[in-house]
C-alpha cells in the first residue's frame, strides 16, 4: 500500500509517534508532519494531489456547539472544498456527540487520542484508505443503466443512489424523492406480488400509518409499480444500533438506549401493535442519539388481524426470539420485551447470550438454557435483565410501561450513587 499522509498536531512528540507507526504500517508511504500554525498557512493550497489522507489532531470540546471546538471548525472550513484531502480526526477530548458531528462534517473517521493504540491506528487508516478507494471507484463508474440488476424497474419519482440493505424479500435503497426533494430509504420488494406475500409491505405501511411518533420511523409513500411493492420512509445517515454496538457502549448510554426503546415499544403497544422482530439493525439513531424503531414487516395488531402470525409459524431473527416465539406459540406484547432484554445483555457485554451452530440450537437455548448472568461489575443490573428475559411471559414485566419505570428507577439510583461501571 503506497500512500501520502499529512500529520497535523501541535504536539511534536505525538506527531513523531504517529509518523513512526504509519511508517511501520506502510513502509513505502510518504509521511509529512507539521504543526497547526503551518497547517493554517498551507491549508488553502492543499489538495488530493498532495496527500491521500490528513490525520488532524485537535480539540473537539464538550459538545458540537462548543465555540472552542477547533476540530469541528477546521472540518467546517474544508468540507466545501472537494479537492481537499480526506480528513481522519484525532480528538484530544470530545465525546460521542462530537464524534457524530465530525462524521457529519465529512471526517472519514474519528479517533479519541486517549484510546489510540498502534493497532487501532493501523485499522483506522487501512479502513479509511479502503473507503476512499471504493468511493473513488464508485465516482468513476458509469451511471447505472435501467437494465442493471436491482434497478431494472426503478420506482417513478425516486432517483436510486445506492443499496443500503437487503433481505430475502426486499431491497432497501438510499434514494432521492423528487416530490419531497430529500433523501429517503426506499424499500422495494424483490419479486412481483403473489397471493402469499402480496401484502408484505402493505402490512408494514398499515402498521406504521397507525403510529405517528418521533420514536417510530416516518412513512412518506407506499405503492405498487409493475407488480412490485415499494415503501418510502425516513433515512437515518447515522446508522443503526448494530453499528453503534461495534464501538462499545458505556453503561449510562446502555440504560438510556434501553429506556428509549422501551418507551418506543410502549407507543406501538398502546397503538395495538407489537413488533416481533426487534433487534439492533431495526433500531436506528437520530443525529441527537435518540432511537427510532424501523422494519415493522412482521408487526401484528394486538386486537387480531394479520394472518402472518398464526400458531406454529416462526418469523424473526433466532438470536432475539422469545421462548414462546421459538416454540411457535401465540404471542403478545411481552415477546418484544424479551427481545429488548437480549439487546440489553448484548449492549452490556458485547456479545449475544445465546449462540450456536444452527438456528435450531439457538432457539433451543432460548427455551431451555439458564438465564444469562452478568459479570460482577454489572450484577446490580441483573434484576432488570431478569425482568426482561424471564422464560415465561408471566414472569416478565407486564408491559413496556413497567419496563420503562424499572429502567428509569435504575438510572435514578445510578445517578444518585455516582456509579460509573464500564461496559465491554
N, C-alpha and C positions, 0 to 999 in steps of 0.2 A: 504494500500500500504506500503510494507516494502522495504526499500532501504538503501544503504550505500553511503553517499555523502562525497566528499572531497572538501572543500573550500580553494582556494588559492588566497591571496591578501596581498599586503604589508601593507595595512591599517587595523590595528587591530579593529578599531570601525566598519568598514564596514564588516569585517569578522563576527563580532558578530551580526550585523544586518541581514546578510544572514543566520547565524546559527539560530537566533530566528525565522525568518519567515519560514525556512524549517521545524523547529520543530512544528510550528503551522500547516503547511500544512500536515505534516506526523509525527504524534506523536510517531509512532513506529519505525521511521527511526533512523539510526546512523549517526551522523554528526561529521566530523573531520575538524578542521580549522587550517591551517598552513600559514606561510608567504612564500614569494618567495625563500628566501635563503634555508629554509628547503626543499622546493619542489625540488630545484636544487640538493640537496643531496640525496633525495629519489626517484627522477623520474625514475632512471634506473631500479628500482626494482618493481615499481607499476604495478599491473595487474588488470584485471576484477574480479579476486577473492578477491581483496582488496576493490574495490569500484565499484558501479554501474554507477556513474556519477561524473565527476570532473567539478566543477564550477571555471573556471580560469579567474580572473580579471587581466587585464594588459593593457599596452599602445598599440595602433594599428597604431599610426602615421596618416599622412595625405594622404597616398596612399599606394597601395600594394608594391611599390618599395622603400618605406621609410626604410632606413637602421636601424632606431631606433624603428621599429615596433616589439617589443619584443613578442607581442601576436602572430603574424604570424610566427615568428621564432620558438616559442615553438610548434606551431601546426606542423611546418615542422619537428621538432625533433621527434615527436611522431607518425606521420602519417604512417610510415613504420613499426610500432610495433603493430601487430594485437592484442596482448594481453593487450595493454594499454587501460585503461578505456575510454569510450566516453567523449568528452570534450564539455561543454557548455561555450562559450566565453562571457565574460562580458567586454565591451570595455570602458576604461577611456576616449577615444577620438575616432577618426576614422570617417568613412563615408560609403556611400553606396558601394563604390568600395572595401574598406577593408572588408566590410561585405561579399560581394560576394567571395572575395579571401579566407576568413576564412572558408566559407562553402565548397569551392572547396578543401581546405586542410583537410576537414574531421570533422569540428566542427558540432555538431548536431543542434546548434542554435547560434545566435549572438545577444546580447542584449546591447544596449548603456546604460552605467551606469547612465547617467543623466536622462534617461527616465524610469528607472526601478522602478516599484511600487510593493508592495506585490502581487497585483492581477496579474500583468504581470509575475512576477517571478513564481507564482503558475502555471499559464497557461503554461509557457515555460517548466517548469520541468515536469509537467504531460505529455505534448506532447512529450518531449524528451524521457521519460521513455516508453511511449506507442510506439513510433517509434522503440526504441531499442528492445522492446518486439516483435514487428512484424518482425523486422529484424532477430532476433534470431529464431523465428518460421519458417520464410522462409528458413533460413540456415539449419535448422534441417529437413525440409520437403524433401521427396524424389524428384528426378528429375521428371519433368512432363513426362507422358507417351504419346506416339503418339496418343492415343485414348482420351486424356483429352480434355474437351470442349475448343474450340478455337484454339487448337493445333493439331487437328487430321489430318490436311493436311498442315504440315509445308512447307514453300517455300524452295525448294532446294537452297543451297548456303547461307542460313541465319540460324543462331542459335538464336532462340527466347528466350529472357530472362524474360521479363515480359510485362504485358499490361500497356500502359501509356495513352490510350484514347479509346473512343468508341462512335460511333454514331449509328443511326438507321441502316445504311447500311454497315458500315465498322468498323474494329477494328485496332487500331494503337499499334504496339508493339515496345518496345526497343529491337533491335536485333543486332547481330554482323554479318557483311558481311564477308564471308570467303575470297572472292576475294580482297576486299579492306582492310581487317584487321582493321576494325574500326566499331564503333557503328553507327547505322542508325535508323531512325524512319521508320518502315515498316508498311504501310497501306495495309490491306488485306480486300477485300470485304467479307461480311458475308455469302453470298449465291452465287451459280453459276449464271453466267450472264444470263439475259433474254433479250428479244427484246427491252423492255422499258429502262432498265438501263445497258445494256451490255457495254456501253462506259463511265460509270461514272468516273472511274479512268483514262481511256484513254483521256477524255476531260481535266482532270487536268494535265496529262502528256503533252498533246499538248500545253496547255496554258503556262505552266512553261518552256517548252523547247524553247518557243519563246522569253523568257526573261532571260538574264544572267546578274545578278547584285547582289552586296553584300546585298542589302536590300530585295531580293527575295530568298525564300528557294531554295536550290540547289537540283536537282533531279539526282539520280545516276542510277536508273534502273526502268524499267516497263515491266510487262509481265502478262501472264495468266498461272496458274497451276491448273490442274484438274477443270477447269471451273471458277476459282476464279481469279479476277484481283489482282495484287499487285503493289505497288509503293514504292520504297526505296528512302528516302530523308534525308537531314541533320537532325541530332538530336541536340537539344539545352538543355544541362543539367541545365541551369539556369532557365528555365521555361518561362512562358508567362506573358503578361501584366495583366491578371486577377489576378494572384498570387501577382504581384507587387502592384496592387491596394489595396490589402488587408492590406498592411503595411503602406498605406498613402504615398502621393507623394507631395513634395513641389512645389510651383509654377514654379520656374526655370526649374525643371525637367519635369513638365507637358508641358510647352511650347516647350522644346527640343523634347519630345516624339511626340507632335503633328506635329512639323515641319518635323521630320524624317518620320513619317507616310505619311504626305502629299507628301514628296519627293518620297517615295516609290510608292505612287499612281501615281505620275507624270511619273515614269518609266513605270509602267504597262499600263497606259492610252496611253502613247506615242507609246507603242508596239501594240496598238489597242485592248487592253483588259480592262475590268473592273471587279472588284472582286465580288460584290453583296452580300458578306457575311462577311463584315468587322466588327469585334468585338474583345474584349480583348483576348479571347482564341486563336484567329488567328493572334495575334501579338506576336512574340517570341522575346526574348532578348539574344543578344550575350554576351560573357564574358565582353566585353568593354562597355556594356549597350546600344549598337546600336540596333535598331529594325529591325525585319525581318518579312515579310508577309508570311503566310502559308495558306494552305487549299483553293485552287483555284477550288474546285469541282463544284462551281456554277458560275465560271467565264464565261464571254461571249465575243466573238470577236466583237468589235465595228463596224466592217465592215460587220456584218451579220454572219450567221452560225448556232450557237447552237440552236437546236430546243427546248432545255430545257427552253429557255427564251421567250416563246410565251405569248401573252397577256392573262391576266386572271389567270396566274399560280403564286402562292405565294411560294417563296423559300427564306430561310434565317431565322435569329432569329428575332422574333417580337420586341424585345427591341431596335434593331438597324436598323429597316427598315425605309426607306424614305416614305413620304406620297404617292408618286406615286407607290412605291413598294407595300405598304399596299393595294392600290386600284387595283393592278394587271395591271397597265398600262405599256406602253412601257417605257423602262429605258434608261438612258445614263450615262455617267461617273459621273454626278453630284450626283447620288444616293450614290456613295462611299463617297463623301464629307459630305453628311448628316450623314452617319454612323460615320464618323470621328468626327462630331460635338457632337453626343451622347457620344462618348468615351471621348471627351474633357470635357464635362459637368461632366461626371462620375469621371474623374480624379480630377477635381477641387473640387467637393462637396462630393465625397464618396458615391454617390447614383445615380440611374438612373432617368432621368427626367420624364419618363412616365412608370407607373406600373399599374397593375390591377389584377383582379381575373381570367382573361382568356386572351388568345392571342387576341381574337377579341376586347376586351376592350382596350388593349394596342394599337392595330393598329388604333382604332378609335381616340385615343388621338394624335397619330402621325399626323392624318389628321385634326382634329378639335380643339385640345387643344391649348391654347396660347403658344407662345414661352417661354421656361423656363427662369427665371430671376436668375441671380447670386446674392449672398449675397453682402452687401455693400463693404466689403474689397476687393471683386473681381470684382466690377462693371466696372473697367477700361477694363476688358476683354469681356464685353458684346457685343461690336460691332463685335469682332472676332467671338464670338459664333453665333451671328445672321447671319453672312455671311456664316456660315456652315449649320445652322439649319433652314433657311427660308423654309416655307411650299412649296412655288413654286420654282421649279428648276431655273426659270428665275431670281429669287431674290437672289440666292446663288452666291458664287464665280463662275466665268465662267469656271474655270479649276483648277486642282491641282496646277499648276504653280502659279496661282494668290493666292491661299491659302498659298502656301509656302512663297510668297512675303509678304503677310499680317502678317503671324506669325513671320517672320524674322523682320519685322518692329516693332512689339510689343516687341519682345525680345531686339531689339536695344534701344528702348525708355526706357524699364525697366532697362537695364544696365546703361544707362545714368543718370537715376533718382535715381538709387540705391534702387528701390522698392524691398521690401522683404516680401510681404504679405504671410502669412502662408496659407496652403491649408488643408482642413479637411481630 
